[in-house]
Amino acid sequence: MLIVEADGAVVERDLVAGVLACPGCGGVLARWGFARERVLRCRSGDVLLRPRRAKCRVCAGTHVLLGDRGLLRRQDEVAVIGEALTAMVAGRGHRRVAAEAGVPASTVRSWRRAFVAGAEAIRSHFTRCAHALDPQLGAIVAADSATGDALEAVAVAARAFVLRFGSRPLWSVVSVLCGGRLLCHTSPRLFAAGVFGQGPCPW
């Protein structure tokens, strides 16, 4: 899977131009049909998606191109998830956050559980991304909890990305930097893929 622009027309243009690289070998990606349709629950209403698939011209690997409004294996928009996590780290209960976000309490509780379980891996990954984006960056100030430290690293890395590449929605940047796997790092297979391991930052 590869995180790309949410605008399908931009994705098509980039595929035709040969500027999208295979996340496996770095080869050029070409169009290869579409993935199954899915619904992305957004603050503005449900959006029906049919992500493009691409095939590498070098290794022949195929990848789903997921727009940066989403996260892997999550039905809700990344901005909704990110704002909910921020509120919970600040001390708000998951039921109140769920009511405000308009999603089931059990869903918000699962976001919190995944974020808490992976807080150290998330902190480490986004800290590496932040320093790779801004080599002059100093130490990231610690917060008062593991989840607070993780969220601070996420914010610092996102700011460094925007300063280097230009304005982009905060949580879309987060999706790009973690390859869509913000809440999937507890899977051994995904962890081994390098996104939350010691591999390079994906941008």
SVG drawing of the C-alpha trace seen along z (x, -y; Angstrom):
<svg xmlns="http://www.w3.org/2000/svg" viewBox="-23 -26 44 37">
<polyline fill="none" stroke="black" stroke-width="0.4" points="0.0,0.0 1.1,-3.6 -0.3,-6.8 -1.0,-9.3 -2.9,-12.5 -6.6,-12.3 -7.4,-13.9 -7.8,-11.0 -7.0,-13.2 -3.6,-14.0 -2.9,-10.3 -3.8,-9.5 -1.5,-12.3 1.4,-11.1 1.0,-7.5 1.0,-8.5 4.1,-10.7 5.9,-7.9 6.6,-9.8 5.2,-7.4 7.7,-5.0 7.2,-1.4 7.4,-1.3 9.1,2.1 11.9,1.6 11.7,-2.1 10.7,-1.2 8.2,-3.2 4.5,-2.4 2.0,-2.1 -1.8,-1.8 -3.2,1.6 -7.0,1.5 -8.8,0.6 -9.3,1.9 -12.7,2.7 -15.0,-0.2 -15.2,-1.4 -16.9,-4.1 -14.8,-6.7 -16.7,-8.3 -15.8,-12.0 -16.9,-15.0 -18.7,-16.4 -20.5,-13.1 -19.7,-9.6 -17.4,-9.5 -17.4,-6.5 -13.9,-5.6 -12.5,-3.2 -8.7,-3.4 -6.5,-2.9 -4.2,0.1 -0.7,-0.2 1.9,2.3 5.7,1.9 7.4,2.1 10.5,3.5 9.5,6.0 5.9,6.5 4.5,6.0 1.0,4.5 -0.1,1.8 -3.3,0.1 -2.9,-3.7 -4.8,-5.1 -5.6,-8.8 -4.1,-10.7 -7.5,-11.4 -7.5,-7.8 -5.6,-5.3 -5.0,-1.6 -7.8,0.6 -9.8,-2.3 -13.2,-3.5 -13.0,-7.0 -11.2,-10.1 -7.7,-10.5 -8.5,-14.1 -11.4,-12.7 -9.2,-10.0 -6.4,-12.4 -8.6,-15.0 -10.2,-12.3 -6.7,-11.0 -5.6,-14.5 -8.7,-15.1 -8.2,-11.8 -4.5,-12.4 -5.7,-15.7 -7.9,-13.8 -11.3,-13.7 -13.3,-10.4 -13.8,-8.3 -17.6,-8.4 -17.7,-12.2 -15.2,-12.2 -17.2,-9.6 -20.4,-11.7 -18.7,-14.8 -17.1,-12.9 -20.4,-11.1 -18.8,-7.6 -19.5,-4.6 -17.8,-4.7 -16.4,-1.3 -14.6,-2.6 -13.1,-5.5 -12.0,-3.1 -10.3,-0.9 -8.4,-4.0 -7.2,-4.8 -6.2,-1.3 -4.1,-1.0 -2.5,-4.4 -1.6,-3.6 -0.2,-0.2 2.0,-1.7 2.9,-5.0 6.7,-4.3 6.9,-3.0 5.0,-6.0 7.1,-8.4 10.3,-6.8 9.2,-6.8 8.0,-10.4 11.0,-11.6 13.2,-10.1 11.0,-11.6 11.2,-15.1 15.0,-15.0 15.3,-13.7 13.1,-16.5 14.9,-19.1 18.5,-18.2 18.9,-21.3 16.0,-20.4 16.8,-20.1 15.5,-17.5 11.8,-17.1 10.5,-18.2 9.0,-15.4 5.4,-15.5 4.0,-14.0 3.0,-10.6 4.0,-8.1 1.0,-9.0 1.7,-12.7 5.3,-12.1 4.0,-10.3 1.6,-13.0 4.2,-15.7 6.6,-13.8 3.7,-13.5 3.1,-17.3 6.8,-18.2 7.3,-15.9 4.2,-17.3 5.4,-20.9 8.8,-20.0 7.1,-18.4 5.0,-21.5 8.0,-23.9 10.0,-21.8 7.3,-20.9 4.6,-23.5 1.1,-23.7 -0.9,-20.5 -3.6,-19.4 -2.0,-18.3 -3.5,-14.8 -2.9,-14.2 0.8,-14.8 0.6,-12.3 -0.9,-9.7 1.9,-10.2 4.6,-10.0 3.4,-6.7 2.4,-5.2 -1.2,-5.1 -0.3,-2.7 -0.7,-5.0 -3.0,-2.5 -1.7,0.7 1.8,1.0 0.7,3.7 0.5,6.2 3.8,8.1 3.7,8.2 3.2,4.4 5.8,3.7 8.3,5.8 7.6,3.9 9.7,1.1 7.2,-1.8 7.4,-1.6 10.7,0.2 14.1,-1.2 13.4,-1.9 13.4,-5.3 10.5,-7.8 8.0,-7.4 7.7,-10.6"/>
</svg>
